[in-house]
Amino acid sequence: MADLSIKYVVDSIEGNALSTTVNEKNYGWVEHCNQYGTLYWGTVTQDWLQSNKITVLSTITQYALNSDKKNLGFINHLANTALNDNFVMPFFGVANSAGNIKLTCGHARLAASFLNGRQANELKIVVFVFKGGAAPNIQNAKPLLTTAEFEQIFYLKDIDYEISMSDSIGDGTELEFTRAVLKYSIYDKKDQALPHTNIGNTVTGFWTRNIRDDKINIIVRCTADVAKLIQPSELFKTYITVEPDNEWQWSFGKILGAYRKTEGPNEKVQLNLWLYEVTEPVNLELLLPWMGTQFSACHSKNKKALCFDTSTDPTSIAIVGDWCQ
């Protein structure tokens, strides 16, 4: 049974199927996994979320440096999906003997969650624990006993979906989740590359016109306390203007005034980021996938971040996720 690939497909027309395993009544992917260990579900911890933030930032950076337009476009798509709604599918991972979790399915959705400022208690996850392993380090961990229970918890009872796993040895000791998708949705297409590549082209095109000396140059305006929260970046070079605490507040007059071509400490830099009342570290990489699709200006829902490019005529200001807090 080496290189076993397991796929559980719920299809209201064709019927349910679990490949490589006898399809029996009341037997699905959860029952299959629980032959080899125990499935748990819950929400992720804040520590886990922060540890994975490093990976997300690195991933976005590499996509940008390598001009990976397809994946940048996919993250943009998922981020916009999460802007007004929650993902149906949870994250999927495996736990080691100490209960620490490795995410194996849902990396792009995790990036989109960071781009929208999602908190740990909003992110549900299903974790496979091998026999003899400790319960996973997740909040409110509960055993997941049946496929029917999974569908009830995640409101999938009347939805067709597919969950895929790999098991390189075939005895459950190398079991990992590889794919989880809603059938017949935008994500269940053989070739998704072109639309996401087109979106990625507009994202990279927006930032390219502001590159000087191999970095995206951006003028940041904020108070002194917020300036300390701006993190170093491989992608961005910042020109920071510190504003007085008692005077710095959201003002459309100031925004429009910034479109005067002589505005700013460096006349060659026309990309602006204004930050208001930010209290957590600012990672500029989380801004990158948001820009370029239709507007040259955007602000986060919480109005803590406003980004706009004065090299073009003013546009409406798009509302994006709370990528900074």
N, C-alpha and C positions, 0 to 999 in steps of 0.2 A: 504493500500500500504506500510505497514511497511517493513523494510529490503529490499527495492527495489534495485535490481541490474540492472544497465543499461549497455548494451553492443552495441556498434555500430561497425559493421564489414563491411568493404569494400572487396568484393570478386568478381573478374571479371568473375568467372565461376558460382558461386552460386547466385550472385546478392547481392546488399547491403541490410543490415537488421539492424534495431534498435529494440532490444527486449523490450518487455513490452509497446511499443508504436506503434500505427498504422503507418505502413510504407507508406508514401505518397511521391509523386514525389517532388523533391526539398526540402525534409525535412530530416535532418540528426541530428547528435549529437549536432552541434552548435545551430541549431534552437531549439532543445529540451532544452538545457541549458538556452538559452535566454528567455524561458518562465518564468524562476525563478529569473533572474538577467541579468547580462551583461558579456560577455566574452571579454577580451582584450588580445592583444599580443604586444610584444616588446622585449627589451633585459633587463637583470637584471642590477641593480645598483652595483657599487663597494662596497657600504656599505653592501648591502644584501649578496654579494659574500663573504666578509670578515666575516660577522656574521655566515654564514653557514660553513665557514672553520673550526671553532671550532667543529662543529658536525661531519664533515668528519674526522678530526683527532681523535676524540673520537671513532668513529665507527671503523676505521682501528685498533686502539689500542685494542679495545674489541675483534675484530676478531682475532688478534694476540694472546692476552692473553688467549682466549678461544679455540685457535687452530681451528678456524672456516675455514677449508680449502676450503669449497665450495665457500663462499663469497669472500675470498681472491683471489681465482682463477678467480671468475667472474670479480672482479675489475681489475685484471691483464689483462684479455681478453679485457675488454672495454678500458682500458688504451692503449693497443696496437692497438686497432681499431682506437682510436682517435689520435694516433701518426701521421698518415698520412692523415686523413680524418676527416670531421665533421660529427656529428650524424645527421641523417635525422630528427628524431622526436625532437620537442622542449621539454623543461621541462613543467610540468603542476603543478598548485597550486591554492590556494584560498586566497582571501584577506579578512582581517577583516574590521571593520567599519572605521578604520583609514587608510586603504589602505596598511597595512603591509602584506607581503606575507608569507604563509606557503607552503613549497614544499610538494606535496603529491605524485608525480610520477616522478621518474628520479633520485633517491638518488645515485644509483651506477654510473650513468652517470655523476653526479656532482663530485663524487670522482675521476673518470677518467679524468674529465676536470681539476681538481686541479693538478693531476699527470702530466698533460701536460702543465701546466702554462697558461691555457686559461684565457683571460681577460673578464671583464664583458660585453663589447660590442660585444663579440663573442657568447654569450649564450642567445638564444632566449627562451622565455617562454610564455605560454598561461595561463591566470589567470581568474578565475571565481569570479565575485563580486556579492554578494547578493543584492537584491533590496534595494535601499536606501543607499547603501554603497558608499564610496568615490572611485574614480579611483585608481587603484593600483600604488604602488610606483615602477614603472619600467620606463626604458628609452623609449621615443618615443611611449608612450602607445596609441594604436589605438583600437577602438571597432572591434570585430570580429563578422560579421553579419550572414554569411552563411557558411555551410560546404564546398561549392564549393570554397569560398574565402580562407578558410583554406588550401584546397588542392592546390590551385594556389600559395599561399604564400610560402608553405613548399615543393613545387615540388612533391606532392603526387597524382597528377591527374591520373597517370597511374600505381599507386602502390597499391596493396592490403594491408590493414592495419586494426588494431583493437584498439579501444579505449574503456576502461571500466571505469565505475563510480559506486560509491555506494551512496545510499541516504537512510539513516536509518529510516527516518520518512516518506519520500515519497512526501513531498511538496516542495522540493528544498532547504530547509533551512539547510540541513546537506549534501548537495551534495559535493562529492570529487572525483577526478580522482584517479584511482587505478592502471591502466595499460595502456601502449601505446606501441604497437609492430607492426613491419612489418610482414605481413603474409608470411609463407613459408620460413622465414629466420632462421638463427641459433637460434634466440631468441624465435621462435614460435614452440617450441618442448615441449612435455609433461614432459619429464624428462631431464633437463640439468645438473643435479647434478654431474654425473660421470666425464665428461671431465673437468669441473671447479674444482672438488675435486682433480683430478690428477694434474692440474696445481698448485693448492693450496698446495699440498704435496711437490712439488719441491720448492715452495717459502718458506714454513716453514722449510723444510730440509736445505736450504741454511743458514738461520739465526740461526738454532739450534746449529750448530757446533761452533758458535761464542758466545754462551751464557756462562757467568760466573756470579755466584751469582745472578741468576734470571734476568739478564739483558744482552742485546746484547752489547758486548764490541767492540768499534770501535776507531781506531786512526784517528784523524782529523788533517789535515795540511792546514793551511790558514794564512792569515795575521791577525794582531791584530784587525783591524776594522771588519773583517768578523767573527772573533771568538766571538765578542759581539753579533752577530746576531743569533747564534745557540741557539735555544730554549730548555728549559728543556723538558725531555721526560720520560714517564713511562717505555719505552721499551729499551732505549739506555743509556749506560754509555760511555762517551766520554773521550778520552785521547788526549788533544789538543797540537799540536806542532805549535808554532807561527813562521812564516817565514818572512824574511825581505821583505818589499814592493817592493823594486827595484830588487829583485832577484827571486821572486815567480811568475813563469809563466809556462804554459803548456810545458812539456818536456818528450818525450818518453824515453829518456835516464834515467831520474829520475824514471819514472814508472817501467822500467825494473830493475833498481837498487834496487827498493823496494822489489823485490822478493828474495833478499838475506835474508836468514832466521834469521840473526842477526839484521836486520833493525828494528827500532822502539823503542819507550820508554818503551814498555812492551813486552817482547819476546813471551809471551803467547797470545798476541793479534795480529791477522794476518789479520784482516779486516780493510781496509783503505778507508777513504773518503778524497779526496783532493778538496778543494773549491777555485775558482778563480773569483775575481772581483764581488762577490755577493754583492748586495745592499739592499736586502729585507730579512726579518726574515727567518731562515732556520728551517723547521719542518722535522725532520728525519723520521717521520711516513710516509711521502709522498714518501720516497725512498723504504720503505719496500715491497710494492707489485710488484715492478719492478724486483727484483732479483731472480735468482735461476732456471729459466726455461731452459736455455741452456748454458749461459756464466757465468763465475765467475768474469767478469769485465764489467762495462758499463759506458758510459758518457752521460750526457744530450746533447740534440741537440745544445744548446747554449754554450757547453763546459765550463759551470760554475761549474759542479760537475762531479767528477770521483770516482767511487767506485770499489774496486777490493780486492779479497781475495788471500793472498799469501800462504795460506795453501795448495793450489792446484797448478798444473802446469799452466803456463800462457795460456790464451785463447785469441781469438779475442775479441775486445771490442765492445759490443753491444751498439747501439744508442737508448736511451730512451727519454722520454719526458722531458720538461723543468720544473722539479718538484721544482727547486729552481731558483730564479731570481737574 
